[in-house]
Amino acid sequence: MSARPAAPAPAPARVLPWTGGREVLAGALCLHLAVATLGLVLPQPLLAGLGAGLALLSAGVLVAHRRRPRLPASTVAIVGVVAHGLIGPLVLGATTGLQTFLLVLPALALVDRSLPWSTRLGRAGASIVGYGLFVAILDGASPIAPLGAAARSLVTELVRVGALAVVGALTWAAVQAQERAAAADRTAADTDPLTGLLRRQPAFAAARQLRARARAEDRTVVLLVVEIDEMSAAVERAGEPGADALVRTTALRLASSLRRGDLIGRLGRAEFLMVIAGVAQDQVWDVLDRVHRVTETDVALPPRAGAPTSAADPLVSGRVSLGLATWDDDELLEECLSRADAALYQNGLRTGVLGATA
């Protein structure tokens, strides 16, 4: 786990990353309808029946997805590829089935939501052109007609292998894109947008994991509650933007005082949790002294709205108060946190004096 906060994370645009599945299903439905139409025009009843059957299947899954949108787009893409790869060759034969199978290429090209729509549509168009060339080559059309029989056979096999490789690569890219989107959503949901630190409950979960590892290595774990002393002064001098600036600056300073593997999270408006593992009793005071040193300088606040442009930026003390408790082996996190809170309030919030419990 990282102790340092990332840049402030944007608020998630959605709670769950499932909306891409609808795009894939709608694209697959359109492609299946196109196959059914092509089968009627040629006419090839088997192709028309296969397209119609797959279109009905896609429509059913799309309706179910809209009613209960819990199916990731990556799953839809993989299931679609497998279904086309099995059904097409079994019903239409190896060559025609493979051609039909490759109609999933445009749908896969639309899956990667990290790309802009123009790029995704361009990829889909290139996939359709590639599909047309693929069909032409497999049918022995003009591009390879002048070649000898052995050369045509070699080119045909290379085209088959290359087309399957493209399908696999696009499927893999679709899965990776969905995993990245899901990870980004989880991170945004767990992260405080102002400071980039973990929110309260994710910080508690990470603290329990850190403690479990420390216990396995027979290391001491210390909980530190940090309270910003001058929040009221920041609000008085610069309003809510001033309070936000003080919280953000304090978070960066606190994170800079930690070692790799330690943990910091935001508990409340002006309160932070720091979890430090593997510190001997005679080293705890050094850690606390380091926290005080990094937070003792003043913090520049943004000017209050309506203030003269020539006015200097208001300043406020960056001082914090600390409460510490050693996390006992048989103690719940909430119990240890309560003792650290008691140590914090023991000497008063705005004394700048350390309170501690063993």
C-alpha positions in Angstrom: 0.0 0.0 0.0 1.2 3.5 -0.7 1.6 6.0 2.1 1.7 9.0 -0.2 -1.5 10.4 -1.6 -2.0 10.6 -5.3 -3.3 13.7 -7.0 -6.9 14.4 -6.0 -9.1 11.9 -7.7 -12.1 13.0 -9.7 -15.5 11.9 -8.5 -16.5 8.7 -10.2 -18.9 9.1 -13.1 -20.7 5.9 -12.1 -20.8 3.6 -9.2 -20.4 0.3 -11.1 -18.5 -0.2 -14.4 -21.1 -2.3 -16.2 -22.5 0.2 -18.7 -20.1 -0.9 -21.4 -21.9 -4.3 -21.7 -24.9 -2.6 -23.2 -22.8 -1.1 -26.0 -21.3 -4.5 -26.9 -24.7 -6.2 -26.8 -26.3 -3.6 -29.0 -23.4 -3.8 -31.5 -23.6 -7.6 -31.5 -27.4 -7.4 -32.1 -26.9 -5.1 -35.1 -24.2 -7.4 -36.6 -26.4 -10.5 -36.2 -29.3 -8.7 -37.9 -26.9 -7.8 -40.8 -25.9 -11.5 -41.1 -29.6 -12.5 -41.2 -30.3 -9.9 -43.9 -27.3 -11.0 -45.9 -28.5 -14.6 -45.7 -31.9 -13.5 -47.0 -30.4 -11.5 -49.9 -28.0 -14.1 -51.2 -30.2 -16.2 -50.5 -28.6 -18.6 -48.0 -31.3 -19.9 -45.6 -28.8 -21.5 -43.3 -26.9 -18.2 -42.9 -30.1 -16.3 -42.5 -31.3 -18.7 -39.8 -28.0 -18.5 -37.9 -28.1 -14.7 -38.0 -31.7 -14.6 -36.8 -31.0 -17.0 -34.0 -28.0 -15.1 -32.8 -29.9 -11.9 -33.1 -32.7 -13.3 -30.9 -30.1 -14.5 -28.4 -28.4 -11.0 -28.3 -31.7 -9.3 -27.9 -32.6 -11.5 -25.0 -29.3 -10.9 -23.2 -29.6 -7.1 -23.9 -33.1 -7.0 -22.4 -31.9 -9.0 -19.3 -28.9 -6.7 -19.1 -31.1 -3.6 -19.1 -33.3 -5.0 -16.4 -30.3 -6.1 -14.2 -27.1 -4.5 -15.4 -24.6 -6.7 -13.6 -22.8 -8.2 -16.6 -19.4 -6.7 -17.4 -18.6 -5.8 -21.0 -15.5 -7.9 -20.9 -17.6 -11.0 -20.1 -20.0 -10.2 -22.9 -17.1 -9.9 -25.3 -15.5 -13.2 -24.3 -18.8 -15.1 -24.3 -19.6 -13.7 -27.7 -16.3 -14.7 -29.2 -16.6 -18.2 -27.8 -20.2 -18.6 -29.0 -19.4 -17.4 -32.5 -16.3 -19.6 -32.6 -18.3 -22.7 -31.7 -21.7 -22.2 -33.4 -20.4 -20.8 -36.7 -18.2 -23.7 -37.8 -20.6 -26.3 -36.4 -23.5 -25.0 -38.4 -21.9 -23.5 -41.5 -18.7 -25.5 -41.9 -15.1 -24.5 -41.2 -14.6 -21.8 -43.8 -18.0 -20.1 -43.8 -18.2 -20.5 -40.0 -14.9 -18.8 -39.6 -16.0 -15.9 -41.8 -19.1 -15.5 -39.7 -17.1 -15.7 -36.5 -14.9 -12.8 -37.6 -18.0 -10.5 -37.7 -17.4 -10.0 -33.9 -14.3 -7.9 -34.9 -16.3 -4.6 -35.2 -18.0 -5.3 -31.9 -14.8 -5.9 -30.1 -13.3 -2.8 -31.6 -16.0 -0.8 -29.9 -15.4 -2.2 -26.4 -12.4 -0.2 -25.3 -14.1 2.7 -23.5 -10.7 4.3 -22.7 -10.7 5.5 -26.4 -12.7 8.3 -27.9 -15.7 7.4 -30.0 -14.0 8.5 -33.2 -11.1 6.1 -32.6 -13.4 3.3 -31.7 -15.6 3.8 -34.8 -12.5 4.0 -37.0 -11.3 0.7 -35.5 -14.7 -0.9 -36.2 -14.6 0.4 -39.8 -11.1 -1.0 -40.3 -12.3 -4.3 -38.9 -15.1 -4.5 -41.4 -12.7 -3.7 -44.3 -10.4 -6.4 -43.0 -13.2 -8.8 -42.8 -14.2 -8.2 -46.4 -10.6 -8.8 -47.5 -10.5 -11.9 -45.4 -13.6 -13.3 -47.1 -12.3 -12.5 -50.5 -9.0 -14.2 -49.9 -10.6 -17.3 -48.5 -12.9 -17.5 -51.5 -9.9 -17.4 -53.8 -10.8 -14.0 -55.3 -8.6 -11.7 -57.3 -6.0 -10.8 -54.7 -4.5 -14.2 -54.7 -6.0 -15.7 -57.9 -2.7 -15.4 -59.9 -0.8 -17.5 -57.4 -0.2 -21.2 -57.7 -2.3 -23.7 -55.7 0.4 -24.2 -53.1 0.9 -20.4 -52.6 -2.8 -19.8 -52.4 -3.1 -22.5 -49.8 -0.3 -21.0 -47.7 -1.7 -17.5 -48.0 -5.1 -18.7 -46.9 -3.8 -20.5 -43.8 -1.7 -17.4 -42.9 -4.8 -15.2 -43.2 -6.8 -17.6 -41.0 -4.1 -17.6 -38.3 -3.7 -13.8 -38.5 -7.5 -13.2 -38.3 -7.7 -15.4 -35.2 -4.8 -13.6 -33.7 -6.5 -10.2 -34.3 -9.7 -11.5 -32.6 -7.7 -12.7 -29.6 -5.8 -9.5 -29.3 -9.0 -7.4 -29.5 -10.6 -9.6 -26.9 -7.6 -9.3 -24.6 -7.6 -5.5 -25.1 -11.3 -5.4 -24.3 -10.8 -7.3 -21.0 -7.9 -5.1 -20.0 -9.8 -2.0 -20.7 -12.7 -3.2 -18.6 -10.4 -4.2 -15.8 -8.7 -0.8 -15.8 -12.1 0.9 -15.7 -13.2 -1.2 -12.8 -10.0 -0.6 -10.9 -10.3 3.2 -11.5 -13.8 3.1 -10.2 -12.8 1.2 -7.1 -10.0 3.6 -6.5 -12.2 6.6 -6.9 -14.8 5.1 -4.6 -12.2 4.4 -1.9 -10.3 7.7 -2.2 -11.1 11.0 -0.7 -11.3 13.4 -3.7 -9.8 16.4 -1.8 -6.6 14.8 -0.4 -6.2 11.6 -2.5 -6.0 9.6 0.8 -8.1 6.6 1.6 -11.6 7.3 3.0 -12.5 6.1 6.5 -13.8 2.6 5.9 -11.2 1.7 3.2 -8.5 3.0 5.6 -9.8 0.7 8.3 -9.7 -2.3 6.0 -6.1 -1.4 5.0 -5.1 -0.9 8.6 -6.4 -4.4 9.5 -4.4 -5.9 6.6 -1.3 -4.0 7.8 -1.7 -5.2 11.3 -2.1 -8.9 10.2 1.2 -8.7 8.3 2.9 -7.0 11.2 1.6 -9.7 13.7 2.9 -12.4 11.4 6.3 -10.7 11.5 6.1 -10.0 15.3 6.2 -6.2 14.7 4.5 -3.6 16.9 1.7 -1.5 15.4 1.0 2.0 16.5 -2.2 4.1 15.7 -1.9 7.8 15.5 -4.9 10.2 15.3 -4.0 13.6 13.9 -6.3 16.6 14.3 -5.8 19.9 12.5 -5.8 22.7 15.1 -6.6 25.8 13.0 -9.6 24.8 10.9 -11.9 27.5 12.4 -9.2 30.1 11.7 -8.9 28.9 8.1 -12.7 29.2 7.6 -12.7 32.7 9.1 -9.9 34.0 7.0 -10.6 32.4 3.6 -13.9 30.6 3.8 -14.4 26.9 2.8 -11.7 27.1 0.1 -9.3 28.0 2.8 -10.3 25.0 4.9 -9.9 22.8 1.9 -6.4 24.2 1.2 -5.4 23.6 4.9 -6.7 20.0 4.8 -5.0 19.2 1.5 -1.7 20.7 2.6 -1.8 18.9 5.9 -2.5 15.6 4.2 0.6 16.1 1.9 2.8 17.0 4.8 1.6 14.0 6.9 2.2 11.6 4.1 5.7 12.9 3.6 6.6 12.0 7.2 5.7 8.3 6.7 8.0 5.5 5.7 7.2 3.1 2.9 4.6 0.6 4.1 3.0 2.8 6.6 -0.6 4.0 6.2 -2.5 7.2 6.2 -6.2 7.8 5.7 -8.7 10.6 6.3 -11.2 10.0 9.1 -13.2 13.2 9.1 -13.2 16.8 8.0 -10.0 17.7 10.0 -8.9 14.3 11.3 -6.5 11.7 9.9 -5.4 8.2 10.8 -1.8 7.1 10.6 -0.8 3.5 11.1 2.9 2.8 11.7 4.3 -0.7 12.0 7.6 -2.0 13.2 8.6 1.0 15.4 10.3 0.3 18.7 9.1 2.0 21.8 12.1 4.3 22.0 11.5 5.3 18.3 7.9 6.3 18.6 8.7 9.8 19.9 11.0 10.3 17.0 8.1 9.6 14.6 5.8 12.0 16.5 8.4 14.7 16.5 8.8 14.3 12.7 5.1 14.7 12.3 5.1 17.9 14.3 8.1 19.3 12.4 6.5 18.8 9.0 3.3 20.5 10.1 4.6 23.4 12.1 5.0 25.9 9.3 2.2 28.2 8.3 -0.1 27.4 5.4 -0.9 29.9 2.7 -4.7 30.1 2.0 -6.4 31.2 -1.2 -7.6 34.8 -1.0 -11.2 35.3 0.0 -13.6 36.1 -2.8 -13.9 39.9 -3.2 -10.5 40.6 -1.6 -8.2 43.1 -3.3 -5.9 41.5 -5.8 -2.9 43.3 -4.2 -3.7 41.7 -0.8 -1.3 39.1 0.4 -2.6 35.5 0.7 -3.8 34.9 4.3 -1.8 32.5 6.4 -2.8 30.1 9.1 -0.8 27.8 11.4 -0.4 24.3 10.1 -0.1 22.9 13.7 -1.7 19.6 14.6 -2.5 17.7 17.8 -1.7 14.0 18.1 -3.1 11.1 20.0 -1.2 7.7 20.0 -2.1 4.2 21.1 -0.2 0.9 20.6 -2.5 -1.7 18.9 -2.6 -4.6 21.3 -2.8 -8.2 19.9 -6.3 -8.9 21.3 -7.8 -5.5 20.5 -10.2 -4.4 17.8 -9.3 -1.5 15.6 -12.2 0.6 16.9 -11.0 0.0 20.5 -7.5 1.1 19.8 -8.8 4.1 17.8 -10.9 5.1 20.8 -7.9 5.0 23.1 -5.9 7.1 20.6 -8.8 9.6 20.5 -8.8 9.8 24.3 -5.1 10.5 24.2 -5.7 13.3 21.7 -8.4 15.0 23.8 -6.5 14.4 27.1 -4.5 17.6 26.7 -6.9 19.6 24.5 -7.1 19.9 20.7 -5.3 23.2 20.3 -2.4 22.8 22.7 -0.2 21.3 20.1 0.9 18.9 22.9 1.1 15.2 22.4 -1.2 12.9 24.3 -0.3 9.1 24.3 -1.5 5.9 25.8 0.6 2.7 26.1 
